């Protein structure tokens, strides 16, 4: 990692009060390993001192549910990160949170320890949709949590899901409007994926009419895009909208290929050329971090051509796209057949060239796999 690169740090907090029906992340119900886990996290952070010379300018506590654990644990990790790597004075420090955890005391504690951005998992403001996801909050609790968070942090993001069983375009629009009315600066809307959710797979087999067809899901995404943009939160990535200046600085690192350090179970690190992933087993992570300070399970390196192709693939997820010269350089390495297929995508209006950049059009976002399959 170069001295000039300012990395971000991702810290995985696996603990949850309840595992939601759709969750495919490394997560544990309950807090029985919490003390040992945070001890291991601090040990890992300290052991990896020196991986970068530049101070961190983003920290992201993800999960799991960071708002579910004792804030003192988050404080201990943030302190270790600051001492081991340095933390830029204007760093973005985010914590994910669930509405059912949020009260005034927690918010004040998080703000006091240095969190300055909250990302709240709402998923829906329709009380008849939330049970399908096995969420523990209702719409009223979500609204109250967002309102409290906005009053203390100002910079607040909320997540919604597209394709929840029983959802309609109108109910999704109501959720979007309701969240924007509360003053969030950032909105994420993700398509519900049920491939690793046995209960939802079974429900779809039994009641397929509860789930949208692909065209209907696309229409809902377009509705979110239209509503958020009209309210002053333009789309900057496939699934993310923000007030200008409130984009997730940490997540932008993933889409632009900037360096990131991953700490905790299943966390991934990238230095621009090599990717390393920690073990995905929590007990093993604790053991390895305590014994040797690191818990890497896999490592892979990208050659120059692969790195260039990946930058284009990830960059096309951004609304601003990628530099035209980078796109054309990657395209030149493709087979004649694939270059023709890319040309067809441009002619079909999925890709456009403007201001020396190449980007996906709005219809191109909805059919992005057509483009990505050529570049992979």
C-alpha positions in Angstrom: 0.0 0.0 0.0 1.5 3.3 -1.0 2.2 6.1 1.4 -0.1 8.4 -0.6 -3.1 6.2 -0.4 -5.6 6.9 2.4 -7.2 3.6 3.3 -10.5 2.9 5.0 -11.1 0.3 7.7 -14.0 -2.1 7.8 -14.7 -3.7 11.2 -17.1 -6.6 11.2 -19.3 -7.0 14.3 -21.1 -10.3 14.0 -23.6 -10.1 16.9 -27.3 -9.8 16.4 -30.4 -10.1 18.7 -32.0 -12.2 15.9 -30.9 -13.4 12.5 -33.3 -12.1 9.9 -34.9 -14.4 7.3 -32.9 -13.0 4.4 -29.5 -12.6 6.1 -26.5 -14.2 4.4 -23.8 -12.4 6.4 -21.6 -13.9 9.1 -23.7 -13.2 12.1 -24.4 -14.8 15.6 -27.5 -14.5 17.7 -26.7 -13.3 21.2 -23.6 -11.8 22.8 -21.9 -14.8 24.5 -18.5 -14.2 22.7 -18.6 -10.4 22.8 -15.8 -9.8 25.3 -13.4 -12.3 23.7 -14.3 -11.1 20.2 -13.5 -7.4 21.0 -10.2 -8.5 22.7 -9.3 -10.4 19.5 -10.3 -7.4 17.3 -8.0 -5.1 19.2 -5.2 -7.6 19.0 -5.6 -7.8 15.3 -5.6 -4.1 14.8 -2.4 -3.7 16.8 -0.7 -6.6 15.1 -1.3 -5.2 11.7 0.2 -1.8 12.5 2.4 -0.7 9.6 0.3 -2.1 6.7 -0.2 1.5 5.7 1.7 4.7 6.3 -1.3 7.0 5.7 -3.9 7.8 8.2 -7.4 6.2 7.8 -10.0 8.5 6.5 -13.0 6.2 6.8 -14.0 3.6 9.4 -17.1 1.4 8.9 -18.5 -0.8 11.6 -20.7 -3.3 9.8 -22.4 -6.5 10.8 -24.2 -8.2 12.2 -25.5 -5.3 14.3 -23.0 -2.9 15.7 -25.7 -1.0 17.6 -26.5 -4.3 19.5 -23.2 -4.5 21.4 -21.8 -2.5 24.2 -20.5 0.8 22.7 -17.4 0.4 24.9 -16.3 -2.4 22.6 -16.6 -0.2 19.5 -14.7 2.5 21.4 -11.8 0.1 22.2 -11.4 -0.8 18.5 -11.6 2.8 17.3 -9.0 3.8 19.9 -6.7 1.0 18.6 -7.2 2.0 15.0 -6.4 5.6 15.9 -3.2 4.6 17.8 -2.1 2.0 15.2 -2.8 3.7 11.9 -3.9 7.3 12.7 -7.3 8.7 12.0 -7.8 11.8 9.8 -9.4 14.7 11.6 -12.2 14.7 9.0 -12.6 11.0 8.9 -16.1 9.5 8.2 -16.9 7.0 10.9 -20.0 5.0 10.3 -21.9 2.4 12.4 -24.8 0.3 11.2 -27.8 0.2 13.5 -31.2 -1.4 13.8 -34.2 0.7 14.8 -35.0 -1.5 17.8 -31.6 -0.8 19.4 -31.8 3.0 19.0 -32.6 5.2 22.0 -31.2 8.5 23.2 -28.6 7.0 25.5 -27.1 4.8 22.7 -27.0 7.6 20.2 -25.2 9.9 22.6 -22.8 7.1 23.5 -22.0 6.5 19.8 -21.5 10.1 19.1 -19.3 10.6 22.1 -16.9 7.7 21.1 -16.5 9.2 17.6 -19.2 7.8 15.3 -20.4 10.6 13.0 -22.5 8.7 10.5 -25.3 6.2 11.2 -26.6 3.6 8.7 -30.0 2.3 9.8 -31.5 -0.9 8.5 -35.2 0.0 8.0 -36.1 -2.3 5.0 -39.7 -1.1 4.9 -42.1 1.3 6.6 -45.1 -1.1 5.9 -46.0 -3.1 9.0 -47.4 -6.0 6.9 -44.1 -6.4 5.1 -41.6 -6.5 8.0 -42.7 -9.9 9.4 -41.7 -11.6 6.2 -38.2 -10.4 6.8 -38.4 -11.3 10.6 -37.5 -7.7 11.5 -38.0 -6.9 15.2 -39.2 -3.3 14.7 -42.3 -1.9 13.3 -42.8 1.2 11.2 -43.4 3.5 14.1 -40.2 2.4 15.8 -38.2 2.9 12.6 -39.6 6.5 12.2 -38.7 7.3 15.8 -35.2 5.9 15.5 -34.5 7.8 12.3 -35.8 11.0 13.7 -33.7 10.6 16.8 -30.6 9.8 14.8 -31.0 12.7 12.5 -31.3 15.1 15.4 -28.0 13.9 16.9 -25.9 12.9 13.8 -27.4 14.8 10.9 -25.6 12.5 8.5 -27.9 9.5 8.5 -28.5 6.7 5.9 -31.4 4.4 5.7 -31.7 1.0 3.9 -34.8 -0.2 2.1 -35.5 -3.5 0.2 -37.1 -4.0 -3.2 -39.1 -7.2 -3.7 -40.3 -7.9 -0.1 -43.2 -10.4 -0.2 -46.4 -8.5 -0.5 -44.8 -5.3 -1.4 -46.3 -3.1 -4.1 -44.9 -0.1 -6.0 -47.2 2.1 -3.9 -46.0 0.7 -0.6 -42.4 1.0 -1.6 -43.0 4.6 -2.7 -44.6 5.3 0.7 -41.5 3.9 2.5 -39.2 6.0 0.4 -41.2 9.2 1.0 -41.6 8.5 4.6 -37.8 8.0 5.1 -37.0 11.1 3.1 -39.5 13.2 5.1 -37.4 12.4 8.2 -34.3 14.1 6.8 -31.9 11.3 5.9 -29.0 12.4 3.8 -28.5 9.0 2.2 -30.7 6.2 0.9 -29.9 2.6 -0.1 -32.4 0.3 -1.8 -31.4 -3.3 -2.4 -33.1 -6.0 -4.2 -34.2 -8.8 -1.8 -32.1 -11.9 -2.6 -33.5 -15.2 -1.3 -31.0 -17.6 -2.7 -29.6 -18.3 0.8 -32.9 -17.8 2.6 -34.7 -21.2 3.0 -37.8 -19.7 4.6 -38.3 -17.2 1.8 -37.5 -19.9 -0.9 -40.2 -22.0 0.6 -42.6 -19.1 0.7 -42.0 -18.3 -2.9 -42.8 -21.9 -3.9 -46.0 -21.8 -1.9 -47.1 -18.2 -2.7 -45.3 -17.0 -5.9 -47.7 -14.1 -6.3 -46.2 -12.4 -3.3 -42.9 -11.9 -5.1 -42.4 -9.5 -8.1 -41.4 -10.6 -11.6 -38.1 -9.1 -12.9 -39.9 -6.4 -14.9 -41.9 -5.4 -11.9 -38.8 -5.2 -9.7 -37.1 -3.0 -12.3 -40.1 -0.7 -12.3 -39.9 -0.4 -8.5 -36.2 0.5 -8.8 -37.0 3.2 -11.3 -39.7 4.5 -9.0 -37.1 4.8 -6.1 -34.7 6.5 -8.5 -37.3 9.0 -9.6 -38.5 9.8 -6.1 -35.1 10.1 -4.5 -33.7 12.3 -7.3 -36.7 14.6 -7.2 -36.2 15.1 -3.4 -32.5 16.2 -3.9 -30.8 12.8 -3.4 -29.5 11.9 -6.9 -28.3 8.3 -7.5 -24.5 8.0 -7.4 -24.3 4.1 -7.5 -26.7 1.4 -8.6 -28.4 1.1 -5.2 -27.4 4.3 -3.5 -28.7 7.9 -3.5 -27.4 10.8 -1.5 -27.5 14.5 -1.0 -24.4 15.9 -2.9 -21.5 15.6 -0.4 -23.2 12.9 1.7 -22.2 9.9 -0.4 -20.7 7.0 1.6 -17.0 7.8 1.4 -16.2 4.4 2.7 -18.2 2.4 0.2 -16.9 4.6 -2.6 -13.5 3.0 -1.9 -14.8 -0.4 -2.9 -16.2 0.9 -6.2 -13.1 2.9 -7.1 -10.5 0.3 -6.0 -9.0 2.3 -3.1 -7.3 0.4 -0.3 -9.3 -0.9 2.6 -8.2 -2.8 5.7 -10.7 -5.4 7.0 -10.8 -6.4 10.6 -12.9 -9.1 12.3 -14.4 -12.4 11.2 -14.9 -12.7 7.4 -13.5 -9.2 6.8 -11.7 -8.5 3.5 -8.7 -6.3 2.8 -7.4 -4.9 -0.5 -4.2 -2.9 -1.1 -4.7 -2.2 -4.8 -3.1 -5.5 -5.9 -3.8 -8.2 -3.4 -7.0 -9.3 -1.6 -6.9 -11.1 1.8 -9.9 -12.5 3.6 -10.1 -13.4 7.3 -11.6 -16.7 8.3 -15.4 -16.8 8.3 -15.7 -18.8 11.5 -16.1 -16.6 14.6 -14.5 -18.9 17.1 -11.6 -19.6 14.8 -11.1 -15.9 14.2 -10.9 -15.3 18.0 -8.4 -18.1 18.4 -6.2 -17.0 15.5 -6.2 -13.3 16.3 -5.2 -14.1 19.9 -2.5 -16.6 18.9 -0.8 -14.8 16.0 -2.5 -11.4 15.6 -3.9 -12.1 12.2 -6.6 -14.4 10.9 -6.1 -14.4 7.1 -7.6 -17.5 5.5 -7.1 -16.7 1.8 -5.1 -14.4 -0.4 -5.2 -13.6 -4.1 -3.3 -11.2 -6.3 -4.5 -9.4 -9.4 -2.2 -8.9 -12.4 -2.3 -5.5 -14.1 -4.8 -6.6 -16.8 -7.2 -8.1 -14.2 -6.9 -5.0 -12.0 -7.7 -2.7 -14.9 -10.7 -4.8 -15.9 -12.0 -4.9 -12.3 -11.7 -1.1 -12.0 -13.9 -0.7 -15.0 -16.4 -3.3 -13.8 -16.7 -1.7 -10.4 -16.5 1.9 -11.7 -19.5 1.3 -14.1 -21.6 0.8 -11.0 -21.1 4.5 -10.3 -23.4 7.0 -11.9 -20.4 9.0 -13.2 -19.0 5.9 -14.8 -15.3 5.5 -15.7 -12.7 7.4 -17.7 -13.2 6.7 -21.4 -9.5 5.9 -21.9 -9.7 3.2 -19.2 -12.8 1.7 -20.7 -11.3 1.6 -24.2 -8.1 0.2 -22.9 -9.9 -2.7 -21.3 -12.2 -3.2 -24.3 -9.1 -3.4 -26.6 -8.1 -6.6 -24.7 -11.3 -8.4 -25.4 -12.1 -10.8 -28.3 -13.5 -9.3 -31.5 -16.8 -10.9 -30.7 -16.9 -9.3 -27.2 -15.9 -5.9 -28.6 -18.8 -6.2 -31.0 -21.1 -7.1 -28.2 -20.0 -3.9 -26.3 -20.7 -1.9 -29.4 -24.2 -3.4 -29.5 -24.7 -2.3 -25.9 -23.8 1.3 -26.9 -26.1 1.2 -29.9 -28.9 -0.2 -27.7 -28.5 2.8 -25.3 -27.2 0.8 -22.4 -23.8 2.7 -22.4 -23.1 6.3 -23.2 -20.0 8.4 -23.7 -20.0 11.9 -22.3 -17.4 14.3 -21.1 -14.6 11.8 -21.7 -16.3 9.2 -19.6 -18.3 6.0 -20.2 -21.3 5.3 -18.1 -24.4 3.1 -17.9 -27.6 4.8 -18.8 -30.6 4.5 -16.6 -31.9 1.6 -18.7 -28.3 0.3 -18.7 -28.3 0.0 -15.0 -31.4 -2.2 -15.2 -29.6 -4.4 -17.7 -26.1 -4.0 -16.3 -25.5 -7.8 -16.3 -25.6 -7.6 -20.1 -22.6 -5.3 -20.0 -20.8 -6.9 -17.1 -21.0 -10.4 -18.5 -18.9 -9.1 -21.4 -16.2 -7.6 -19.2 -15.8 -10.3 -16.7 
